[in-house]
């Protein structure tokens, strides 16, 4: 009986395991979880030598780009896929190191340490991570409870009722991981007010306690905010104060697109700098894409080593030095320039790169801030 490929309906030779036309494996269509995971691993990472070989060759300035335009593309994974894989692992590592820590509105996290007694009678130290929002939220809770109690008639403010209020407050604090509420007062207030510069160049000063008490919409109405952009600015500021980690994650999520935008823009500048060589735009684009992939891969290794406590912050400095040196060597080799000419082009390109990065990063931050 004649057999046909289930994918492209091409006639299959006898005992053929794969279709000679489309390459799909000949099967009844049923797949196992193991085969699906193996195919995902193989098709994504190309571990039949391509992925690992490309990783170390990216550390050799311009090598992968030069090899690609010598007609040896099949030796390497697709450059955009390679970049996406490296960025995925970089963002995963970055989020593991910094994303799980609560951040306050100043970009810092702090910890309350408190002695607690366990069920077996032993005592230990409990560490509770708090943001400014958490700290002020519990202070608001204390203030409200105290206000409600003080507003009661005198005959209701008995020692028994005060003890009951203290008990409710203590139980609520323990439930939220704070066993000694007085520790909050010992931290001191970092923020009495939050200042927002509106589009009209006027400064809006919002009581930080209001950011805790009210929703962003209520704050806009309470402070009489007018103008579409000013309302967005106030709303997003309130959101970032209450959940700054979400803003950090949004920025991290946009980093891949920011780098690709930077690569595309700088490729245009390289086309202008080396217009005499009459290269295609894609040559400049892949040159920068390979460079940035190697750059992020090296930074990934630096962060991984730092997380494993193999080295300290000095490696970050060395990474910056290597990044600058690698860019110079890559430009010299790929564009076939002498030492002095390559140095001149490198200086001009580095200056324009820094300026464009600041502009693109700022625009990206504004978009993320407005949309997250």
Secondary structure, DSSP 8 states (H G I E B T S, - for coil): ---B-TTT--B--TT-SB-TTT--B-S-S---HHHHHHHHHHHHH-TTTHHHHHHHHTTSTTHHHHHHTTT-GGGS--HHHHHHHHHHHHHHHHIIIIITS---TTS--EEEEEEEE-TTS-EEEEEEEE-HHHHHHHHHHHHHHHHHHHTS-GGG--HHHHHHHHHHHHHHHHHTT-S-THHHHHH--S-SEEEEE-TTS-EEEEEHHHHHHS-HHHHHHHTT--SHHHHHHHHHHHHHHH-HHHHHHHHHHHHHHHHHHHHHHHHHHHHHHTGGGT--HHHHHHHHHHHHHHHHHHHHHHHHHHHTTSS-THHHHHHHHHHHHHHHHHHHHHTT--HHHHHHHHHHHHHHHHHHHHHHHHHHHHHHHHH-
